[in-house]
């Protein structure tokens, strides 16, 4: 059987159509309008009542020699104990628990003060509160709920709980013991404003507060090649944030200076200890010289004795230096043998550059370990790495000391041998002179050692006094006047997105649960058949089912268009004198078969074509009811042989060219009745008498009547109704097409609501032919368009 249905000519209809999607949402414009109003209002109140968060930042320069930050050479010589800073380590130190805890303690941040606000219930105040609280041990309730201080006057105040209940009157500075714990309240005379002020007090647990600030404070490098650090903190109160960062930098600077001075202090202690010993010995020797001169009456020595004395004195000085070096090395060894951790031994008295380098490295590692011990857990792998480095450095130091001791011992033995030779020479001078040279020699030794220690002490003291920090404040803490959270623009953008997404999501959800056909595109995509024609939704003011075909109404124009296209579906113009037979069916009941059958027939009759409509829905006949025709005798009588054609055919009152064959009495077996062969004879007889024979049949999805009758017609029109026909029946139509069960299968889309259709969008005009929106508007409606009509026209 030939299939004359309209196939797709343009694949572009299957393509992604942005306009259709846009218009499918516009029909719910009032949802979006309401959602936007609610979202914008919500954003406004959110911004109004949410406490803004500001960003406070400061810039700090760290002197890191590894990154090329140098200093004045003269200052470098004075700073004998300055170690190299590693900027990455300093970033961690700045966030260490020790420093942050010190900041919390110094600023008393565990207590916060609030006063009544103009917009919010209470706003925090910092360094502006007329009172301040000092607390001892607090109970859990103190952290869980606020307390209130009502200032009565400058002598006393009233304590209130969160419910406003009075807990008693107290004087400022008085020890208070309550269910909240122990605390005292003091008054700031300079900030006192007036009586009856109400201040809200909130206590914070110290450990949690410190941890919170550690997470909030951010330290980052401004440039990977520089040592400039940016400290930032997001906080609701900018002044409080500035104070926190300023105090943090102050505590960090103090801590760095303390670390640098620890080595100098240790060196000074060592020199002072040696000086006390040498001073006593030098005093004793000088008294011996004085006593010997007095007792022996010696005023001067011979030239030879003086010469020997000077040589011995010079040699003894060298020997003393060697002894001091050995004692310094012994001191370093004692430190290495001890299990105590702390500041590494001083390098001031060490001459060997390799050992100085190793001791400096050990000093840096010890300080680094102490810092990490404050900020990390004992099991931290970084701490373990530093301990390993310390152990390796100590081993290298022991090896260097052993080598140096061996060399110094050789030097010492050599100097002693030289002294022995000098002493032998001194024995040749007179006894008195020899004895005096011996005493004088001891005096020279102690004196030179005393002068050397004094010099070293002075150098250490100068270095200690000139110690400067390895950091410099570049930018003091400052805050951006605009809050970082919430951002007004972002909040309003999010509100607008929510205002669009929520209605769109609801619409999509609604559409996903809607199993009814809603667009021509759905039909064409699944069935592969182009929609032959569309019939709009019947107006509410239309009381019956008969369309005035002589009018210029929307429905009348659509039926005229459908009538014009019939010749393509039914095989062209009659050439053999036989009329064209067409069949109308659908998937389920209520899709408008009888409505379309009657009005299409009436439209054809206006062309002076004789047309007859057969009421073949023998189970639920509607045509005769719509046309006001009696169905006491009809097609069922003809099929069982009780009546002839002339007995059942009736002329319609709508048009003299329009005839009706009513169904007759409802039979018990309609399908068997239609299959008895007489139906074909009836249709052939009608073809000879009429130009068009229209069969109004029952739904093909419910009974087989339409399939039985399909063999007798030239074309079949399958009706689908907007938001009524289930989508599942689209596959039924596709199956009918694929199996060629009907001649020229065509689809009519009935009851289309152009106003709310997701395919045409809000404000669609007329749907001639295949649904193109011309919107001529010649219905005789001269009423000026209102606001909604203008919106409709805008999106047409």
VOGU-3710 file (C-alpha; in Angstrom, 3 decimals, decimal comma):
1> xxxxxxxxxx> 0,000/0,000/0,000  1,263/3,424/-0,889  2,094/5,833/1,867  1,417/9,420/0,834  2,116/10,943/4,257  4,328/13,969/4,471  7,893/12,927/5,373  10,595/15,171/6,779  12,072/17,518/4,220  14,322/19,440/6,550
11> xxxxxxxxxx> 16,419/17,793/9,213  16,870/21,124/10,906  13,658/20,549/12,841  15,465/17,893/14,837  18,274/20,290/15,669  18,675/22,156/18,921  16,277/25,107/18,821  17,182/27,725/21,415  14,158/29,856/20,612  11,746/26,990/21,247
21> xxxxxxxxxx> 13,392/26,192/24,550  13,280/29,859/25,529  9,645/30,192/24,577  8,755/26,996/26,423  9,820/28,731/29,656  8,312/32,116/28,808  4,823/30,687/29,035  5,501/30,390/32,778  6,778/33,962/32,970  4,750/34,702/36,083
31> xxxxxxxxxx> 6,613/31,940/37,945  9,932/33,533/37,081  8,621/37,017/37,903  7,459/35,904/41,352  10,690/33,965/41,944  12,814/37,001/41,038  10,861/39,238/43,416  11,233/36,745/46,277  14,941/36,098/45,561  15,857/39,782/45,306
41> xxxxxxxxxx> 13,968/40,486/48,529  15,737/37,567/50,216  19,128/38,819/49,005  18,354/42,318/50,278  17,419/41,126/53,754  20,356/38,716/53,816  22,773/41,569/53,069  21,043/43,822/55,552  21,114/41,453/58,514  24,312/39,491/57,816
51> xxxxxxxxxx> 27,403/40,785/59,581  29,969/41,656/56,879  33,447/40,125/56,930  36,464/42,290/56,083  39,967/41,381/54,983  42,784/42,788/57,117  46,357/42,405/55,853  49,939/43,454/56,541  53,193/43,074/54,580  56,399/41,832/56,226
61> xxxxxxxxxx> 59,924/41,587/54,770  62,053/38,632/55,901  65,837/38,862/55,466  66,705/35,586/53,785  70,304/35,519/52,525  69,533/32,509/50,365  67,173/34,684/48,347  69,592/37,554/47,962  68,425/39,857/50,730  71,640/41,352/52,068
71> xxxxxxxxxx> 72,393/44,034/54,616  74,995/46,509/55,696  78,407/44,829/55,942  79,280/46,719/59,122  76,099/45,519/60,764  76,860/41,992/59,635  80,208/42,154/61,444  78,480/43,318/64,617  75,724/40,692/64,347  78,045/37,815/65,174
81> xxxxxxxxxx> 75,161/35,595/66,266  72,614/36,187/63,461  71,593/32,965/61,765  70,258/32,657/58,222  66,473/32,883/57,977  64,570/30,437/55,769  61,460/32,316/54,688  59,351/29,149/54,395  60,114/28,344/58,035  59,158/31,847/59,110
91> xxxxxxxxxx> 55,789/31,431/57,379  55,065/28,485/59,655  56,433/30,250/62,737  54,090/33,196/62,173  51,130/30,803/62,468  52,577/28,810/65,345  50,420/28,059/68,345  52,910/29,679/70,720  52,725/33,061/68,985  48,960/32,985/68,418
101> xxxxxxxxxx> 48,370/32,001/72,046  50,518/34,940/73,128  48,409/37,270/70,959  45,183/35,890/72,457  46,511/36,405/75,986  47,886/39,907/75,407  44,688/41,171/73,757  42,346/39,225/76,071  40,521/37,823/73,044  38,775/35,109/75,048
111> xxxxxxxxxx> 36,284/37,793/76,049  34,163/39,604/73,428  31,912/42,612/74,010  28,706/43,487/72,152  26,269/46,367/72,255  22,810/46,788/70,781  22,938/47,535/67,050  20,704/49,565/64,781  20,173/46,721/62,317  21,359/43,569/64,052
121> xxxxxxxxxx> 20,475/42,678/67,614  24,047/43,075/68,888  27,224/44,334/67,227  30,695/43,503/68,508  32,821/46,341/69,882  36,581/46,204/70,350  38,564/48,594/72,529  35,450/50,737/72,764  33,639/48,930/75,529  32,982/50,973/78,705
131> xxxxxxxxxx> 33,805/47,833/80,717  36,312/45,006/80,520  36,260/41,557/82,093  39,052/39,535/83,655  38,164/35,911/84,230  39,596/32,929/86,031  38,267/29,392/85,725  34,979/29,338/83,803  32,263/26,704/83,669  30,836/25,160/80,513
141> xxxxxxxxxx> 27,726/27,363/80,658  29,917/30,462/80,299  30,969/29,286/76,839  27,502/28,169/75,769  25,476/31,284/76,542  26,140/35,024/76,832  25,836/37,124/79,956  24,794/40,763/80,165  26,242/43,632/82,154  23,873/46,505/82,820
151> xxxxxxxxxx> 25,833/49,567/83,892  24,014/51,263/86,770  26,625/53,945/87,421  30,391/54,295/87,850  30,301/52,400/91,139  28,196/49,305/90,431  26,571/47,186/87,733  23,892/44,514/87,430  24,598/41,004/86,117  21,898/39,456/83,885
161> xxxxxxxxxx> 21,548/36,052/82,234  20,514/35,452/78,618  16,827/35,613/79,567  17,254/39,029/81,143  16,912/37,725/84,683  18,963/39,671/87,257  21,682/37,698/89,041  22,645/40,464/91,434  24,370/43,827/91,722  28,146/44,040/92,083
171> xxxxxxxxxx> 30,857/46,626/92,342  33,593/47,034/89,785  36,674/44,933/90,531  34,696/42,663/92,857  35,302/38,919/92,639  32,167/37,328/91,212  31,429/33,636/91,597  28,371/32,371/89,755  27,233/29,432/87,675  29,408/30,825/84,905
181> xxxxxxxxxx> 32,616/30,670/86,970  34,905/33,293/88,505  35,484/36,695/86,934  35,779/40,384/87,664  34,365/43,402/85,857  36,248/46,705/85,555  35,137/50,044/84,178  36,945/52,136/81,571  36,481/55,706/82,750  37,620/57,152/79,436
191> xxxxxxxxxx> 34,992/55,167/77,507  32,144/55,536/79,985  29,159/57,161/78,245  26,042/57,007/80,330  24,179/54,922/82,861  21,953/51,961/81,977  24,149/50,843/79,078  23,661/47,145/78,351  26,749/45,203/77,256  26,651/41,587/76,124
201> xxxxxxxxxx> 29,637/39,454/77,138  30,684/36,247/75,399  33,455/33,947/76,592  35,467/31,739/74,238  37,432/28,627/75,097  41,102/29,512/74,678  42,336/26,399/72,852  39,480/26,523/70,351  40,019/30,242/69,811  43,754/29,787/69,206
211> xxxxxxxxxx> 43,082/26,987/66,736  40,481/29,136/64,986  42,941/32,011/64,546  45,635/29,599/63,347  43,272/28,476/60,590  42,103/32,015/59,808  45,481/33,729/59,572  46,983/33,268/56,121  50,665/33,809/55,365  51,738/33,792/51,733
221> xxxxxxxxxx> 54,660/34,892/49,584  53,858/37,857/47,378  56,475/36,636/44,910  58,305/33,320/44,743  61,603/35,121/44,133  61,196/37,545/47,017  60,992/37,221/50,793  58,045/39,558/51,236  55,208/37,930/53,182  51,598/38,985/53,221
231> xxxxxxxxxx> 49,664/38,278/56,407  45,900/38,371/56,028  42,919/37,708/58,242  39,208/37,706/57,481  37,248/39,093/60,418  33,977/40,862/61,122  35,599/43,754/63,006  38,422/45,483/61,037  39,892/47,249/64,109  40,102/43,944/65,918
241> xxxxxxxxxx> 41,816/42,346/62,946  44,369/45,169/62,761  45,182/44,763/66,447  45,569/40,989/66,081  47,990/41,263/63,144  49,949/44,110/64,779  50,290/42,125/67,989  51,263/38,989/66,054  54,059/40,846/64,259  55,191/42,353/67,559
251> xxxxxxxxxx> 55,291/38,958/69,283  57,087/37,420/66,297  59,718/40,173/66,317  60,294/39,801/70,053  60,579/36,028/69,712  63,108/36,357/66,862  65,259/38,798/68,860  65,138/36,507/71,897  66,319/33,577/69,780  69,207/35,611/68,372
261> xxxxxxxxxx> 70,343/36,854/71,819  70,401/33,419/73,422  73,785/32,539/71,854  75,335/35,875/72,795  74,134/35,396/76,375  75,724/31,958/76,547  79,033/33,353/75,228  79,045/36,213/77,750  78,443/33,758/80,561  81,430/31,660/79,427
271> xxxxxxxxxx> 83,751/34,717/79,177  82,644/36,082/82,555  83,377/32,743/84,150  86,906/32,690/82,682  87,487/36,345/83,599  86,657/35,756/87,243  89,219/32,962/87,378  91,950/34,874/85,488  91,411/38,077/87,495  92,066/36,249/90,726
281> xxxxxxxxxx> 95,173/34,532/89,372  96,522/37,792/87,884  96,109/39,583/91,229  98,024/36,859/93,025  100,892/36,989/90,513  101,181/40,776/90,682  101,400/40,580/94,486  104,166/37,981/94,125  106,115/40,360/91,847  105,677/43,205/94,284
291> xxxxxxxxxx> 106,736/41,055/97,272  109,804/39,666/95,526  111,006/43,109/94,411  110,596/44,474/97,956  112,307/41,561/99,627  115,195/41,327/97,201  115,615/45,043/96,504  115,464/44,510/92,713  114,843/47,606/90,621  115,857/46,427/87,121
301> xxxxxxxxxx> 116,999/43,355/85,282  119,868/42,952/82,933  119,424/43,275/79,202  119,914/39,559/78,755  117,331/38,733/81,392  114,837/41,093/79,763  115,469/39,510/76,388  114,804/36,018/77,744  111,806/37,290/79,623  110,241/38,782/76,505
311> xxxxxxxxxx> 110,784/35,573/74,555  109,351/33,447/77,328  106,413/35,813/77,661  105,686/35,603/73,923  105,945/31,817/73,969  103,729/31,546/77,051  101,076/33,700/75,372  100,940/31,262/72,483  100,799/28,357/74,894  97,904/30,014/76,748
321> xxxxxxxxxx> 96,010/30,464/73,515  96,463/26,777/72,764  95,239/25,893/76,261  92,192/28,128/75,826  91,415/26,480/72,493  91,679/23,062/74,126  89,350/24,159/76,939  86,870/25,567/74,397  86,974/22,264/72,541  86,473/20,465/75,853
331> xxxxxxxxxx> 83,425/22,659/76,456  82,037/21,758/73,038  82,635/18,076/73,744  80,861/18,341/77,091  77,851/19,875/75,325  77,804/17,115/72,751  78,009/14,440/75,452  75,099/15,925/77,366  71,611/14,802/76,352  70,097/18,215/76,966
341> xxxxxxxxxx> 68,764/20,180/74,003  69,035/23,903/73,805  71,298/26,556/72,448  74,442/25,206/70,759  77,865/26,220/72,212  79,298/29,626/71,317  81,553/29,945/68,264  83,293/33,157/69,335  86,331/31,400/70,912  86,668/28,871/68,064
351> xxxxxxxxxx> 89,254/29,677/65,380  88,778/26,812/62,934  86,388/27,941/60,106  85,114/24,389/59,514  84,184/23,937/63,164  82,635/27,435/63,243  80,470/26,488/60,250  79,406/23,214/61,877  78,596/24,918/65,186  76,617/27,634/63,390
361> xxxxxxxxxx> 74,683/24,949/61,534  74,045/23,094/64,806  72,839/26,330/66,383  70,389/26,929/63,518  69,124/23,346/63,693  68,615/23,562/67,477  66,634/26,803/67,119  64,671/25,294/64,240  63,868/22,181/66,301  62,674/24,355/69,175
371> xxxxxxxxxx> 60,362/26,283/66,843  58,933/23,135/65,271  58,482/21,596/68,705  56,163/24,510/69,467  54,114/24,188/66,301  54,071/20,487/65,414  53,440/17,110/67,002  56,331/14,991/68,306  55,728/12,377/65,594  55,944/14,912/62,769
381> xxxxxxxxxx> 58,351/13,590/60,062  59,789/17,103/59,609  60,843/17,125/63,279  62,401/13,707/62,820  64,382/14,968/59,820  65,764/17,868/61,845  66,766/15,498/64,688  68,624/13,344/62,162  70,429/16,393/60,802  71,404/17,423/64,355
391> xxxxxxxxxx> 72,815/13,955/65,062  74,832/14,000/61,821  76,140/17,509/62,556  77,216/16,511/66,074  79,111/13,534/64,655  80,909/15,842/62,219  81,712/18,234/65,080  83,206/15,395/67,197  85,405/14,354/64,296  86,550/17,953/63,742
401> xxxxxxxxxx> 87,274/18,399/67,487  89,353/15,228/67,545  91,394/16,453/64,595  91,850/19,902/66,114  92,793/18,513/69,510  95,437/16,356/67,912  96,890/19,377/66,101  96,694/21,605/69,183  98,388/18,956/71,310  101,303/18,821/68,886
411> xxxxxxxxxx> 101,548/22,616/68,986  101,383/22,594/72,782  104,155/20,044/73,085  106,279/22,097/70,705  105,718/25,276/72,726  106,540/23,456/75,959  109,758/22,189/74,455  110,657/25,726/73,440  109,897/26,893/76,994  112,221/24,241/78,388
421> xxxxxxxxxx> 115,025/25,588/76,225  114,318/29,139/77,378  114,310/28,014/81,006  117,703/26,378/80,525  119,016/29,654/79,179  117,503/31,597/82,077  119,401/29,367/84,522  122,609/30,919/83,251  121,647/34,369/84,600  122,092/35,215/88,285
431> xxxxxxxxxx> 119,757/33,447/90,702  117,804/36,551/91,778  117,242/37,635/88,229  116,219/34,120/87,292  113,680/33,889/90,101  112,284/37,305/89,220  111,989/36,382/85,510  110,004/33,294/86,509  107,565/35,366/88,557  107,355/38,062/85,881
441> xxxxxxxxxx> 106,678/35,423/83,301  103,590/34,213/85,170  102,389/37,806/85,427  102,730/38,296/81,649  100,821/35,125/80,916  97,872/36,073/83,121  97,892/39,649/81,876  97,786/38,723/78,178  95,020/36,206/78,837  93,080/38,782/80,841
451> xxxxxxxxxx> 93,353/41,378/78,038  92,242/38,873/75,397  89,138/37,887/77,401  88,275/41,537/77,999  88,498/42,191/74,269  86,250/39,229/73,472  83,768/40,290/76,130  83,587/43,778/74,681  83,054/42,417/71,172  80,264/40,154/72,421
461> xxxxxxxxxx> 78,628/42,997/74,344  78,693/45,229/71,247  77,154/42,430/69,160  74,480/41,843/71,795  73,614/45,549/71,915  73,506/45,901/68,126  71,283/42,875/67,497  68,420/43,800/65,131  65,491/41,752/63,922  65,679/39,802/60,686
471> xxxxxxxxxx> 62,312/41,176/59,574  60,960/44,571/58,680  57,375/45,778/58,572  56,649/47,038/55,060  52,927/47,802/55,367  51,179/48,155/58,687  47,920/46,235/59,136  45,160/47,763/57,054  41,670/46,721/55,997  39,797/47,088/52,746
481> xxxxxxxxxx> 36,727/49,309/53,226  34,633/46,896/51,158  33,704/43,602/52,815  34,931/40,368/51,272  31,872/38,486/52,483  29,136/38,793/51,601  29,781/40,484/48,226  26,697/42,407/47,199  27,159/41,761/43,491  27,748/38,045/43,962
491> xxxxxxxxxx> 24,777/37,709/46,326  22,448/39,394/43,857  23,832/37,324/40,978  23,277/34,139/42,994  19,790/35,346/43,888  19,017/35,899/40,206  20,403/32,472/39,308  18,287/30,870/42,028  15,292/32,846/40,807  15,805/31,311/37,367
501> xxxxxxxxxx> 17,008/27,833/38,309  14,264/26,968/40,815  11,290/27,734/38,511  13,127/26,139/35,593  13,819/23,063/37,702  10,186/22,857/38,835  9,032/23,283/35,232  11,418/20,572/34,031  10,303/18,299/36,868  6,706/18,982/35,997
511> xxxxxxxxxx> 7,371/18,267/32,328  9,319/15,084/33,129  6,297/13,682/35,014  3,915/14,775/32,254  3,327/11,759/29,989  1,019/13,640/27,646  1,961/14,924/24,197  2,763/18,628/24,278  4,291/19,521/20,942  4,299/18,755/17,257
521> xxxxxxxxxx> 8,033/18,107/17,432  7,519/15,244/19,901  5,127/13,594/17,480  7,356/13,995/14,454  10,550/12,888/16,202  9,095/9,602/17,468  6,741/8,619/14,636  8,762/9,955/11,677  5,536/11,418/10,244  5,076/15,125/9,670
531> xxxxxxxxxx> 1,988/16,599/11,314  -0,567/17,037/8,549  -2,456/19,817/10,293  -3,190/21,451/13,598  -6,452/22,379/15,239  -6,370/24,939/18,010  -8,001/24,688/21,390  -11,737/25,329/21,338  -12,491/28,774/22,833  -14,309/28,831/26,150
541> xxxxxxxxxx> -17,063/30,999/24,710  -17,879/28,306/22,111  -20,885/26,538/23,622  -21,364/23,704/21,089  -18,983/21,717/18,878  -20,007/23,266/15,571  -17,625/25,850/14,083  -19,094/28,617/11,937  -17,218/27,899/8,719  -18,334/31,167/7,116
551> xxxxxxxxxx> -16,556/33,216/9,786  -12,922/34,353/9,864  -12,306/32,766/13,235  -9,095/31,001/14,085  -10,631/27,503/14,096  -12,499/28,098/10,817  -9,246/29,114/9,106  -7,530/25,994/10,413  -10,268/23,719/9,092  -10,108/25,473/5,714
561> xxxxxxxxxx> -6,363/24,840/5,639  -6,945/21,199/6,536  -9,537/20,928/3,766  -7,100/22,392/1,232  -4,465/19,818/2,079  -6,848/16,857/1,782  -6,160/16,431/-1,929  -2,502/15,653/-1,176  -3,353/13,026/1,402  -6,243/11,394/-0,489
571> xxxxxxxxxx> -4,431/10,945/-3,769  -5,279/14,029/-5,802  -8,306/14,944/-7,947  -10,985/12,337/-8,776  -10,346/10,815/-12,193  -12,680/7,810/-12,158  -15,809/9,461/-10,758  -15,347/7,780/-7,378  -15,366/9,904/-4,238  -12,498/10,008/-1,779
581> xxxxxxxxxx> -12,879/8,045/1,427  -11,011/9,209/4,531  -10,950/7,718/8,013  -10,493/9,538/11,302  -9,253/7,626/14,345  -7,160/8,217/17,444  -5,394/6,496/20,341  -7,942/6,897/23,134  -11,310/8,525/23,654  -11,785/12,257/24,034
591> xxxxxxxxxx> -9,259/13,322/21,381  -11,850/15,123/19,237  -12,516/12,718/16,332  -16,187/13,524/16,114  -15,496/17,268/16,503  -12,969/17,221/13,644  -15,082/14,891/11,488  -18,149/17,134/11,654  -16,354/20,431/11,089  -14,048/19,094/8,363
601> xxxxxxxxxx> -17,137/17,700/6,593  -18,908/21,045/6,965  -15,873/22,850/5,558  -15,762/20,564/2,493  -19,501/21,052/1,919  -18,935/24,820/1,574  -17,026/24,063/-1,673  -20,271/22,640/-3,206  -18,852/19,179/-2,731  -21,214/16,469/-1,637
611> xxxxxxxxxx> -19,818/14,920/1,509  -21,120/12,342/3,950  -19,884/11,534/7,452  -20,324/7,996/8,834  -20,794/7,603/12,589  -18,809/4,362/12,884  -17,931/4,632/16,576  -20,710/2,131/17,273  -19,862/1,925/20,981  -19,873/5,661/21,855
621> xxxxxxxxxx> -21,484/7,587/18,975  -21,158/11,378/19,167  -21,694/12,732/15,624  -25,469/12,350/15,662  -25,594/13,977/19,078  -23,559/17,009/17,926  -25,664/17,402/14,732  -29,014/16,745/16,415  -29,745/13,721/14,187  -31,758/10,737/15,387
631> xxxxxxxxxx> -29,899/7,421/15,435  -32,877/5,071/15,904  -32,073/3,611/12,504  -28,503/3,680/11,257  -25,421/1,821/10,162  -25,865/-1,056/12,623  -29,317/-1,714/11,068  -27,773/-1,679/7,591  -25,034/-4,103/8,531  -27,516/-6,704/9,870
641> xxxxxxxxxx> -29,806/-6,265/6,843  -32,650/-4,464/8,560  -32,366/-1,252/6,477  -31,066/0,003/3,163  -28,875/2,964/2,364  -31,812/5,196/1,533  -33,277/4,393/4,953  -30,311/5,508/7,009  -28,808/8,458/5,124  -29,895/11,857/6,421
651> xxxxxxxxxx> -29,226/15,383/5,262  -27,584/17,780/7,770  -29,175/21,072/8,661  -25,742/22,759/8,524  -25,435/22,512/4,722  -27,453/20,998/1,936  -24,303/19,236/0,605  -23,588/17,577/3,958  -25,109/14,200/4,858  -24,885/11,922/7,877
661> xxxxxxxxxx> -25,099/8,186/8,416  -25,864/7,765/12,136  -24,638/4,703/13,994  -28,006/3,300/14,835  -28,662/1,176/17,932  -25,498/0,127/19,774  -24,768/-3,501/18,838  -23,278/-6,092/21,232  -20,531/-7,069/18,743  -19,381/-4,002/16,742
671> xxxxxxxxxx> -16,084/-5,500/15,498  -17,746/-8,648/14,102  -20,466/-6,532/12,564  -17,955/-4,321/10,747  -16,157/-7,442/9,455  -19,143/-9,086/7,772  -18,275/-7,578/4,350  -21,178/-5,190/4,000  -19,101/-2,235/5,117  -17,058/-2,364/1,919
681> xxxxxxxxxx> -20,231/-2,445/-0,186  -21,624/0,536/1,729  -18,502/2,642/1,251  -18,323/1,818/-2,494  -21,935/2,837/-2,906  -21,270/6,093/-1,071  -18,186/6,789/-3,227  -20,477/6,806/-6,292  -22,854/9,318/-4,745  -20,494/11,638/-2,837
691> xxxxxxxxxx> -17,252/13,500/-3,474  -15,956/12,748/0,010  -16,813/9,984/2,449  -15,638/10,679/6,019  -15,492/7,783/8,503  -15,600/8,700/12,200  -14,206/5,558/13,877  -13,374/4,451/17,432  -9,839/4,765/18,850  -7,368/2,344/17,286
701> xxxxxxxxxx> -5,583/2,009/20,583  -8,671/0,495/22,257  -10,454/-1,605/19,605  -9,707/-3,036/16,158  -12,592/-1,329/14,320  -10,407/1,311/12,693  -7,924/-1,310/11,470  -10,784/-3,274/9,856  -12,128/-0,171/8,129  -8,706/1,118/7,019
711> xxxxxxxxxx> -8,709/-1,127/3,915  -11,692/0,699/2,459  -10,328/4,274/2,557  -7,797/6,370/0,617  -6,280/8,111/3,623  -6,274/7,797/7,387  -6,097/10,781/9,744  -4,830/9,884/13,181  -5,836/12,453/15,811  -3,651/13,327/18,773
721> xxxxxxxxxx> -4,761/15,869/21,312  -2,523/18,364/23,092  -1,858/17,341/26,729  -4,385/14,507/26,453  -2,871/11,755/24,316  -0,297/9,669/26,255  3,198/9,713/24,761  3,272/5,923/24,835  0,868/5,851/21,866  3,434/7,545/19,646
731> xxxxxxxxxx> 5,136/4,165/19,278  1,769/2,657/18,278  1,506/5,160/15,433  5,113/4,456/14,395  4,325/0,744/14,338  1,258/1,376/12,158  3,429/3,367/9,743  6,281/0,843/9,678  3,888/-2,066/9,015  1,835/-0,084/6,425
741> xxxxxxxxxx> -1,458/-0,995/8,091  -3,132/2,128/6,682  -3,118/3,862/3,333  -1,552/7,326/3,594  -1,302/7,615/7,367  -1,457/11,269/8,475  -1,525/12,958/11,858  -3,743/15,822/12,992  -2,677/17,589/16,189  -5,886/18,685/17,885
751> xxxxxxxxxx> -6,669/21,008/20,804  -3,337/22,872/20,670  -3,122/25,558/23,358  -0,940/28,099/21,562  -0,894/30,337/24,590  0,756/27,772/26,853  2,357/25,396/24,390  6,042/24,810/25,169  6,713/24,574/21,425  5,234/27,905/20,429
761> xxxxxxxxxx> 5,661/29,793/23,655  3,603/32,456/25,275  1,839/34,780/22,854  1,749/32,602/19,713  -0,482/33,896/16,911  -2,348/31,774/14,370  -1,321/28,272/13,461  -2,104/27,860/9,782  -1,109/24,675/8,036  1,840/23,333/9,926
771> xxxxxxxxxx> 1,677/25,669/12,848  3,559/28,721/11,586  2,763/31,766/13,705  1,569/34,537/11,373  -0,727/36,238/13,842  -2,904/38,103/11,345  -5,562/38,989/13,891  -8,545/39,713/11,669  -11,128/38,202/13,967  -12,973/41,426/14,227
781> xxxxxxxxxx> -11,350/42,080/17,603  -10,769/45,822/17,727  -9,928/45,865/21,410  -6,587/47,533/22,147  -3,947/45,096/23,381  -3,312/45,111/27,122  -0,066/44,548/28,991  -0,251/40,759/28,795  -1,095/40,921/25,098  1,925/43,151/24,486
791> xxxxxx> 4,116/40,608/26,278  2,574/37,914/24,133  3,319/39,858/20,968  6,859/40,514/22,150  7,675/36,814/22,272  5,621/35,797/19,243
//
